Amino acid sequence: MGLGGNHLFGSIGETRVTFVEKGVDENRRDFLKNLLEVNGFEVVIEEDKIKTEGDPQMYTVAVTDMTFNPTTSVFARSLKTADGRIVTQDYWNQKTDETNPHYWNYCK
């Protein structure tokens, strides 16, 4: 799903949530859960229904803070890694472990 700009919200069970990403694999689920918990969010995870036998298990990651918007938080530089570095778009999308606070890379 990645950063999209839309503020998606709804419910998981009886809990009102802001959806962070839907349809993510286990690795992405764990990355987001750890990152969001480091930043003080209560994370709610739901297993998505498996559409056909043999498909991998996918997950929906959400937070209980109804004002949270992942896109706004990344570009406002309000999210931090566990060691205190600023979360960038490429870090959020797991393209790099670098957190140099530039939104894009001008080098080719």
N, C-alpha and C positions, 0 to 999 in steps of 0.2 A: 504494500500500500504506500509506504513512504510518506514524505511530506506533501500535503496536498492543499492546505489552506482552509479547507472546510472544517468547521467545528461539529463533529459528529457525536451525538449523544443518544442515550437510550437506557436500557436496563439489562442487567445480567442477574437473573433470579429476581430477588426483591430489591436489589441495590441499583440506584440510579448512578450511571457512569458516563464519563466521556471516553469514547473509543479512541485508542491510540493507533492501533493497527489491527486489521482483520486478516485472517488467512495466512498466518505466519507459521514457519516451522519451529521446531523445538529450540534450535540454536538462536534464532531471532527472538523468540519468546523469552529465553533466559537473559539475553543481552538487554532487552528493553526492561524487563523486570528489575534487574540489578541496577541499571542506570536510573530508573524512575524512583526506586526505593532509596538510593543514595541521595536523591534530591528531595526526599521527604514525602513522596506520594504513596498513598495506599493503592496497591496494584491488585486488580481483579483479573483473573484469567479464566477463560471458558474454552473447553474443547469444542471445536467445530464438528458437526456431523460429517462422517465419512460418506462421500457420495457413492462410490463404488468400491467393492472389495479390492484390496491391494493398494488403494490410494494411501499416501502417508497421512498421519494425524496432523491436522492444522489447528491453530489456536487463535483466539481473539484476546488481545491485550487491552485493558482499559484501566482508568484511574477513577477514584471516587470524587476527585475535585472537578466539579462541573465547570469551572472557569478555565481549566487547562486546555490549551491548544498547542499541539506539538510544533507546528510551523512557527507560531509566534514565539514560543519559548526558545527554539533554536536560533532564530534570527535576532531575537532580543538579547541573546547570549546569557540567558538566565539559568540554563542547565549546566551543571558541572560534572566532571568525571569523579570517580572515587578519590583520585589524588588531587582534585581541585582545579583541573584544567577546564577551559571552556569547551563545551560541546559544539562542534561545527556541523554543517550539513553532511559533509563526507563522513565524519565520525558517526553521526546518527544513522546514516545509510550503510554503515560498516564497510565503506570503501577503503578506509585507512584508519590507522591508530593515531595519526598526526592530528593535533588539535590547534594548529596554528590558526589564529582567529581570522581567517579570510574565508569568504563564502565560496569562492571558486578559485581555481588554479589557472593562472595566466600562462604558465609554461606548457610547452607541447612535448 
